Amino acid sequence: MVRRVGEELGRVDILIANAAATAFRPLLELKPHHLARTFNLSVGGFVAAVQESARFMGAGGRVVMISGIDSIRFTAGHGALGAAKAALESMVRDFAFELGPRGITVNGVNFALIDSDSSRLYMGEDFERIAHAAAERSALKRIPSADEIAAVVCLICMPDAAFLTGQTIMVDGGLSLASPFVL
């Protein structure tokens, strides 16, 4: 896909890497094919997409990787995906140095819970309870919309963000800063 865009348009300006898949199971229950699929798609797909898009990017190019709270905090059933996202956050730093001399920035956006169809589907009837608890622990007393996360991605892609690189920005209203003793 990236190659086709580059060949048809002659360049790629922005790559937003959001692909991920996993088996939402405890680590003790994962099979080798679950790990392979998670890492091949999430990590391997990111590396392939960055490598391909970098061929068509010049100065001002932007790569933004979408991470998740499971990369830094325990999330039941997310052990493999959290490890893959943590690897991606590390790769953001390395790609920043590899692509920086060409004027291409590489950053990540990490968030906890968002109010989305996917979150509601995945969490089912627990969504409202979990969202309420997360909102109560956050500094802003609410959870973000998907549009608010997308707005941060857009900010990173702006020309004025040309000196921001190698960072994974946590966009969670302060939730990850709160002590577990915050009520």
GIHUNOR-V250307 format. One line per field, one symbol per residue. phi: phi as a letter, one per 20 degrees, with the letter a starting at -180 (. if undefined). psi: psi as a letter, one per 40 degrees, with the letter a starting at -180 (. if undefined). burial: + if it has 9 or more other C-alpha atoms within 8 Angstrom, else -. Layout:
phi: ???
psi: ???
burial: ???
This chain:
phi: .fffffffdnaceccddcfabaefcggfdfegfffffgffffefffgfffgffffddcgnfcdcdedagffccgcgmdgffffffffffffgfffgffegfenddcbccdbedcebgfffffelfegfffffffffeefemadeeffffgffgfgfefgfefdebmddeedbmngfefffefd
psi: ddddddddeeihdhhhhehiiihgiideeiiddddddddddddddddddddddddeiaheihhhhhaideeeihhheeddddddddddddddddddddedeeehihiihiibhigiddddddebeeddddddddddeidefiiiidddddddddddeidefeehieihhhgffedeeiieeh.
burial: -+--++----+++++-+---+++-++---+---++-++++++++++--++-+++-+++-++++++++++++---+-+++++++++++++--++++++-++--+++++++++++++---++------+---++-+++++--++++++--+--++--++---++-+++++--+++++--+-----
